[in-house]
Amino acid sequence: MRLIDAEYTRRPCYGSRRMVVALSEQGHTVNRKRVQRRMRVLGLVGMAPGPASSRPHPEHKLYPY
């Protein structure tokens, strides 16, 4: 958990998939499910776009073609 926290502090955009790759590059073999569980315990989340991110804002003016 200390390694996950240190890597997340350096790169907060990493989710569980990229975190597994980063830890394996350091020589640690970890499972993605284990990393997901540890990140959940630590309260860490990757910076992925949320749902409906391509929906336009309702106050934005629509210009016709």
Residue pairs with C-beta under 8 A, 6 or more apart in sequence:
1 38
1 41
1 42
3 23
3 26
3 28
4 19
4 23
4 35
4 38
4 39
4 42
4 44
5 42
5 44
7 14
7 19
7 22
7 23
8 14
8 19
8 39
8 42
8 44
11 22
12 44
12 47
13 46
13 47
14 22
14 46
15 45
15 46
15 48
16 32
16 35
16 36
16 39
16 46
17 32
18 46
19 35
19 39
20 30
20 31
20 32
20 35
23 30
23 35
24 30
39 45
56 62
